[in-house]
Amino acid sequence: MDATAAAATQSGLTTWVMSNGQIVLFFSQLAYWFFMVVFIGYGVAQYKRWVNFQLGTGHSGQLRRDGVKPTADDEHVISIEEFVE
């Protein structure tokens, strides 16, 4: 089989990609950057929730207060003097 004859007869998919490849690439790049912005925004929101949980502020911080012992600002203050000699 001649190499030039094989190159001249392309299948339907190859012909379609050769004629519309730039359009497909353009829209795939648009989708890529759109989803990158969405995923980075989601990551920032999750990081913000984690920081609020660690600091004890905001809605996520209230979840941490359930398992934390009372602080000096709370009603149940433990006196240190009774443990010090």
Summary of the structure (lengths in Angstrom):
residues: 85
radius of gyration: 31.3
end to end distance: 100.4
largest distance: 100.5
contacts: 142
relative contact order: 0.05
helix: 67%
strand: 0%
